Amino acid sequence: MTLPTRDCDILVSGGGIAGLTAAAAFGSAGFKVICVDPTPPVTERDAEGSDLRTTAFLQPAQGLLERTGLWERLAPHAAPLQVMRIIDAGGERSEPRITRDFDAADISDRPFGWNLPNWLLRREMVGRLEEMPNVEFRPGTGTTTLFTREAEARVGLSDGTRVTARLVVAADGRGSPMREAAGIGEHTTRYGQKALAFAVTHPVPHENVSTEIHRSGGPFTLVPLPDYQGKPSSAIVWMERGPEALRLNALDTPAFEAAMNERSCGILGRLTLASRRTLWPIISQHAERLSGERLALIAEAAHVVPPIGAQGLNMSLADLRALLDLAEARPEGLGDRAMLDAYHRARITDIRLRVRGIDLLNRASMMGARPLRDARALGLNALYSLAPVRRTLMQMGLGVR
């Protein structure tokens, strides 16, 4: 027997970081929100299934997090990112040959952003939703069907209930069931890469510097974390071609530590593994449209990019900011065609430019042939030496130009 239908203003499909932020944002704006996700969030660092990746919230994201009431919960755990360092180690040996720093002080009196572990973000975001009487979070329940009419959407859930909403926000990942139910296509690029994600400790303080080391196969990125067990700590995302990533992941701890220390060029001293390892596929993807009838796509339902330059979630938060501004400007039109067409126009050009730009950066980082690696190093050196170009690149990375 079908259970009764529930009503709300907004149904958020997806309880990842983007979906939880969306639920907090629309709830803070006074809308009645239901957020569902088929997988309950893992909110402990060392629990099975925890997401050991990290998210860097760039400057524009801070204002949105403050609007949602999330920032006061996150700030005590955040590691500031003051400098983004790029190292080219594409010579004969795995050692730095060109090092260039992009310092936030050149364009702002604030850091580029703040880094937090994904498992901790989920913990604090779920805690925020529990404080909000107009937001209902239902982990362990997913969306299964979508039926829309001009005035509303009806969504079937995996527990047999149905929800009627004025707007459905699809934040349900790269295989978005809501996007598929709406018949919106997507374009996908596969690189044959995977990313290893894990945490380390090291003897040399990171001094709030995020470092990308380029050699071949993809970047090896060290992102600042708060100290762990009294030692400086960083999160690492190590991108390699698929077979090599699988080989590395299968190594025992001593062999893996030897490999990661060679790849890190020793810039923070000897790295010690401080978590388990997780493995993630790398693709680029963007939806053909960002909206359908009573439906808005955000985050990985709308776009997926390789983890370069901290762009992924910050693009997602730009989606949410645009959608929230439209909803607050004309709440009586929540989810109507005019609002959703305006959302698509506001975001589609920026998304496609960034997806293409990060695609090019990733292909450059994968270069294996020595002449191509040399050309990459020369290009980095030329761009950095032009101060106006350097500042413009930093501003574009933050999304402020």
C-alpha positions in Angstrom: 0.0 0.0 0.0 1.3 3.4 -0.9 2.0 5.7 2.0 0.5 9.2 2.2 2.0 12.1 0.2 4.0 14.7 2.0 4.1 18.4 0.9 7.1 20.8 1.0 8.4 23.8 -0.9 11.7 22.2 -1.9 12.8 18.6 -2.2 16.6 18.2 -2.3 17.6 14.9 -3.8 21.1 14.0 -2.5 22.6 14.3 1.0 26.3 14.8 0.0 28.0 18.1 0.9 26.2 20.0 -1.8 22.8 18.6 -1.0 23.2 19.2 2.7 24.4 22.8 2.1 21.4 23.3 -0.2 19.0 22.1 2.5 20.6 24.4 5.0 20.5 27.3 2.6 16.9 27.0 1.6 15.9 26.2 5.2 17.6 29.4 6.4 15.7 31.3 3.8 12.4 30.2 5.3 11.4 27.4 2.9 10.0 24.1 4.0 12.6 21.5 2.9 12.9 17.8 2.7 16.4 16.3 1.9 16.8 12.6 1.1 19.8 10.4 0.3 19.9 6.6 -0.1 23.1 6.3 1.8 23.3 7.6 5.4 26.3 9.9 5.9 29.4 8.6 7.5 30.5 11.2 10.0 33.5 9.6 11.8 37.0 9.8 10.3 38.0 6.2 10.8 34.7 4.6 10.2 34.2 2.2 7.2 33.0 4.2 4.2 34.1 7.6 5.4 35.1 10.1 2.7 38.7 11.0 3.3 38.9 13.6 0.6 38.8 17.2 1.6 37.0 20.3 0.3 38.5 23.7 0.0 35.9 26.4 0.3 37.1 29.4 -1.6 36.4 33.0 -0.6 33.0 33.4 -2.3 31.8 30.3 -0.5 32.3 31.8 2.9 29.4 34.3 2.5 27.0 31.5 1.5 28.0 29.4 4.4 27.5 32.3 6.7 24.0 32.8 5.2 23.1 29.1 6.0 24.4 29.2 9.6 27.0 26.6 8.7 30.2 28.7 8.9 30.1 29.1 12.7 30.1 25.3 13.0 32.9 24.8 10.4 35.3 27.7 11.1 36.9 26.1 14.2 37.9 23.0 12.1 39.0 24.9 9.0 42.7 25.1 7.8 43.3 28.4 5.9 44.8 28.2 2.4 47.1 31.3 2.1 49.3 30.1 -0.7 48.7 27.8 -3.7 52.1 26.4 -4.8 52.6 24.7 -8.1 55.8 22.6 -8.6 56.9 21.1 -11.9 58.9 17.9 -11.2 58.9 16.6 -14.8 62.6 16.2 -15.2 64.7 13.1 -15.2 64.3 12.6 -11.5 61.3 13.3 -9.2 62.5 16.6 -7.8 61.3 20.2 -8.1 62.7 22.1 -11.1 60.2 25.0 -11.1 58.3 26.2 -8.1 55.8 29.1 -8.3 53.6 30.5 -5.5 50.3 32.2 -5.9 49.8 34.2 -2.7 46.3 35.3 -1.7 47.9 38.5 -0.3 48.4 39.7 -3.9 44.7 40.1 -4.4 43.0 40.1 -1.0 43.5 40.5 2.8 42.0 37.0 3.3 43.2 33.5 2.4 42.2 31.9 -0.9 39.9 29.6 1.2 39.6 27.1 4.0 40.1 23.3 3.8 38.0 20.8 5.7 37.7 17.0 5.6 34.6 15.7 3.9 33.6 13.4 6.7 33.7 16.3 9.2 31.7 18.5 6.8 28.9 15.9 6.8 28.9 15.7 10.6 28.6 19.4 11.1 26.1 19.9 8.3 23.8 17.2 9.6 24.1 18.8 13.0 22.9 22.1 11.5 19.9 20.5 9.8 18.8 19.0 13.1 18.6 22.5 14.5 16.1 23.6 11.8 12.4 22.9 12.4 11.5 23.5 8.7 14.1 21.1 7.4 13.7 17.3 7.4 16.7 15.1 6.6 15.9 11.5 5.7 19.1 9.5 5.3 18.6 6.0 3.9 15.8 7.1 1.6 16.4 7.9 -2.1 14.4 9.3 -5.0 13.0 6.8 -7.5 10.4 8.5 -9.7 9.7 12.1 -11.0 6.4 13.3 -12.4 6.0 17.0 -13.1 3.2 19.3 -14.0 3.3 23.1 -14.5 2.4 23.8 -10.9 4.3 21.1 -9.0 6.5 18.0 -9.0 5.6 14.6 -7.5 8.6 12.5 -6.4 8.5 8.9 -5.4 10.8 7.8 -2.7 12.5 4.4 -2.1 10.5 3.9 1.2 7.2 4.0 -0.7 6.3 7.6 0.2 5.6 10.4 -2.2 6.6 14.1 -1.9 4.9 17.0 -3.7 7.2 20.0 -4.1 7.2 23.3 -5.9 10.9 22.7 -6.7 13.1 19.7 -6.9 16.9 20.4 -6.5 18.9 17.5 -7.9 22.2 17.3 -6.0 22.3 13.5 -6.4 25.6 13.0 -8.1 27.1 12.3 -11.5 24.6 9.5 -12.1 21.7 11.7 -10.9 18.4 9.7 -10.9 16.4 13.0 -11.1 18.4 14.2 -14.1 17.8 10.8 -15.8 14.1 10.8 -14.9 13.7 14.3 -16.5 15.4 13.0 -19.7 18.3 15.6 -19.5 21.4 14.2 -21.3 25.0 14.8 -20.3 28.4 14.8 -22.0 31.1 12.7 -20.3 34.9 12.6 -20.8 36.9 9.7 -19.3 40.6 10.1 -18.8 41.6 6.6 -17.7 42.7 8.1 -14.4 41.9 7.4 -10.7 42.6 9.4 -7.6 44.0 8.1 -4.4 42.8 10.1 -1.4 44.3 9.8 2.1 45.8 11.8 5.0 49.4 12.0 6.1 51.5 13.5 8.9 54.9 15.1 8.3 57.7 16.9 10.2 57.7 20.1 8.3 54.7 22.5 8.9 52.7 23.2 5.8 52.3 26.9 6.7 48.9 27.0 5.1 50.3 26.2 1.7 48.4 24.0 -0.7 50.8 22.3 -3.2 50.3 20.7 -6.5 53.3 18.7 -7.8 53.2 17.9 -11.5 55.2 15.1 -13.1 53.1 12.7 -15.2 49.8 10.8 -14.8 48.2 13.7 -12.9 48.9 16.1 -10.0 50.0 15.0 -6.6 48.3 17.6 -4.3 48.9 18.2 -0.6 46.3 20.3 1.1 46.6 21.7 4.6 44.7 20.1 7.5 44.7 20.9 11.2 47.4 19.0 13.2 46.7 15.3 13.8 47.9 13.6 17.0 50.2 16.6 17.6 51.8 16.5 14.2 51.4 18.7 11.1 49.0 17.0 8.7 47.9 17.3 5.1 45.3 15.6 2.9 46.6 14.2 -0.3 44.9 13.6 -3.7 47.2 11.6 -5.9 46.0 11.3 -9.5 47.5 8.6 -11.8 46.5 6.6 -14.8 44.1 3.8 -13.8 46.4 0.8 -13.8 49.1 2.6 -11.9 46.6 3.9 -9.3 45.4 0.3 -8.8 49.0 -0.9 -8.4 49.8 1.8 -5.8 46.6 1.1 -3.9 47.5 -2.6 -3.6 50.9 -1.9 -2.1 51.5 -2.7 1.6 52.0 0.4 3.9 55.8 0.5 3.8 55.9 0.2 0.0 53.2 2.7 -0.4 54.9 5.2 1.9 58.1 4.8 -0.1 56.2 5.6 -3.3 54.4 8.6 -2.0 57.6 10.0 -0.5 59.3 9.8 -3.8 56.3 11.4 -5.5 56.1 14.3 -3.0 59.7 15.3 -3.7 60.3 15.5 0.1 58.9 19.0 0.3 57.4 18.5 3.8 59.9 15.9 5.0 59.1 12.2 5.3 55.3 11.6 4.9 53.6 9.0 7.2 50.3 7.5 6.2 47.7 8.6 8.8 44.5 7.1 7.4 43.3 4.4 5.1 43.4 4.9 1.3 40.4 5.5 -0.9 40.2 5.4 -4.7 38.0 7.5 -6.9 37.5 7.6 -10.7 38.3 10.8 -12.6 35.9 12.2 -15.3 34.6 15.4 -16.7 30.9 15.7 -17.3 28.3 18.4 -17.9 24.6 18.3 -18.3 23.0 19.5 -21.5 20.7 21.7 -19.5 20.6 22.8 -15.9 16.9 22.7 -15.5 13.7 21.0 -16.5 10.1 21.4 -15.5 10.1 22.1 -11.7 13.7 20.7 -11.5 17.1 22.4 -11.0 20.4 20.5 -11.4 23.3 21.5 -9.2 26.7 20.2 -8.2 27.7 16.8 -9.8 24.3 16.3 -11.3 25.1 19.4 -13.4 28.9 19.1 -13.8 31.9 17.0 -12.7 35.5 18.1 -13.0 38.9 16.6 -12.0 40.1 17.7 -8.6 42.3 20.6 -9.8 42.4 24.1 -8.4 39.6 23.4 -5.8 37.0 24.1 -8.4 34.5 21.2 -8.0 32.4 22.1 -5.0 33.0 25.8 -5.4 31.3 25.6 -8.8 28.5 23.7 -7.0 28.1 26.4 -4.4 28.0 29.0 -7.2 25.0 27.0 -8.6 23.3 27.1 -5.2 24.0 30.8 -4.7 22.4 31.6 -8.1 19.4 29.4 -7.4 18.9 30.8 -3.8 19.1 34.4 -5.0 16.4 33.7 -7.6 14.2 32.0 -5.0 14.5 34.8 -2.5 14.0 37.5 -5.0 10.6 36.1 -6.1 9.4 33.4 -3.7 6.0 33.3 -5.2 7.6 32.0 -8.4 9.6 29.3 -6.7 10.3 26.5 -9.2 8.3 28.1 -12.1 9.6 28.2 -15.7 10.8 31.8 -15.5 12.9 31.1 -12.4 14.5 27.9 -13.8 15.2 29.4 -17.2 16.9 32.3 -15.4 19.0 29.8 -13.4 20.1 28.0 -16.5 21.2 31.3 -18.2 23.0 32.5 -15.1 25.2 29.4 -14.8 25.6 27.5 -18.1 28.4 29.6 -19.7 30.6 29.7 -16.6 30.2 26.0 -16.1 31.1 25.1 -19.6 34.1 27.4 -19.6 35.4 25.9 -16.3 34.8 22.3 -17.3 36.8 23.0 -20.5 39.5 24.8 -18.7 40.0 22.1 -16.1 40.0 19.5 -18.8 42.9 21.2 -20.5 44.8 21.6 -17.2 44.3 17.9 -16.4 45.5 16.8 -19.9 48.6 19.0 -19.4 49.2 17.4 -16.0 49.0 13.9 -17.5 51.8 14.5 -20.0 54.3 11.6 -20.0 56.7 12.4 -22.9 59.7 14.5 -21.8 59.3 17.2 -24.5 55.7 17.8 -23.5 56.6 18.0 -19.8 59.3 20.5 -20.7 56.7 22.6 -22.6 54.4 22.5 -19.6 57.2 23.8 -17.3 58.0 26.6 -19.8 54.3 27.5 -19.9 54.0 27.7 -16.1 57.1 29.9 -15.9 55.9 32.3 -18.6 52.4 32.7 -17.0 53.8 33.3 -13.6 56.3 35.9 -14.7 53.5 38.2 -16.0 52.1 39.8 -12.8 48.8 41.0 -14.3 48.2 37.5 -15.8 49.1 35.9 -12.5 46.6 38.1 -10.6 43.9 37.5 -13.2 44.3 33.8 -13.0 44.0 33.9 -9.2 40.8 36.0 -9.4 39.3 33.7 -12.0 40.1 30.7 -9.8 38.2 32.3 -7.0 35.3 33.1 -9.3 35.4 36.8 -8.7 36.0 37.8 -12.3 
